[in-house]
């Protein structure tokens, strides 16, 4: 078996590669930087996929929440291209290969944050930049008929000790100055990194898995509930909120929405497909994050 992983150098991508290596599966990463066991996006465009590729994953994407980057039209274009163009390039390459499965990531911003319950069976319209991004990202992953099996994982906030949101907020919470974002009443669709990785493996392994799956835990929580549970796993208070106006000033209103708004998303098709969560509740997930030095 040989799986090609676009964005395999990132947090999610490198965890996927480690999990595949543990299953004795060979991986090749696609990165902007050349290196051993890697190809670049240019090489993909010129030469296509390695001949013996059996499956392809894409989890590439420029970090939207990079506080150092201004939310300018240029940055937005890079955010878009790093997801949609890479997925498009890979879809083209998969269609010309013998790969059997193509599994890509997208986000729960596909659904509106309007308090209604959403499952994979709900079709939604684009309503802002981020929802438009998710729509185009997913459209880019579509393959011609009789090509490989295609799966999209619409992920919530990925929680893991060594990357993403937990890593970014660990120190403020550790020093007791953490708190809810804005009002804290917004839903926070989330998934533990281990479950997200297992879901990718589940999608690669099971031929009956096809189409869209919500990469979220079955337990629905708000940002305030997350804050309370995370802080208590560190035995710290978390009373200092980050006001919405500060986040909007720092990040721009459009981008601050990622943190200030949340969708009520259920993993209906994930559960129906027989997937078993290791961390179905936020308590189980956070209990693991109270450790200062933890290896995923
Ligand atoms: P990381 O920032 O850790 O990794 C990003 C990856 O994308 C790297 O492998 C990097 O590869 C690649 N990349 C960055 N910029 C570009 C670019 N301009 N063109 C092509 N590739 C690029 O992110 P995560 O692992 O946390 O997230 C991966 C994907 O999952 C992203 O698309 C993200 O939107 C999505 N996602 C993440 C969630 C989360 O909570 N973490 C939630 C929902 C979705 P290299 O530098 O080697 O080229």
Boltz pocket constraint, residues with backbone or C-beta under 6 A from the ligand:
constraints:
  - pocket:
      binder: B
      contacts: [[A, 6], [A, 7], [A, 8], [A, 9], [A, 10], [A, 11], [A, 12], [A, 13], [A, 30], [A, 31], [A, 32], [A, 33], [A, 59], [A, 60], [A, 61], [A, 62], [A, 63], [A, 78], [A, 81], [A, 82], [A, 83], [A, 86], [A, 105], [A, 106], [A, 107], [A, 108], [A, 155], [A, 156], [A, 157], [A, 158], [A, 159], [A, 163], [A, 164], [A, 165]]
      max_distance: 6.0
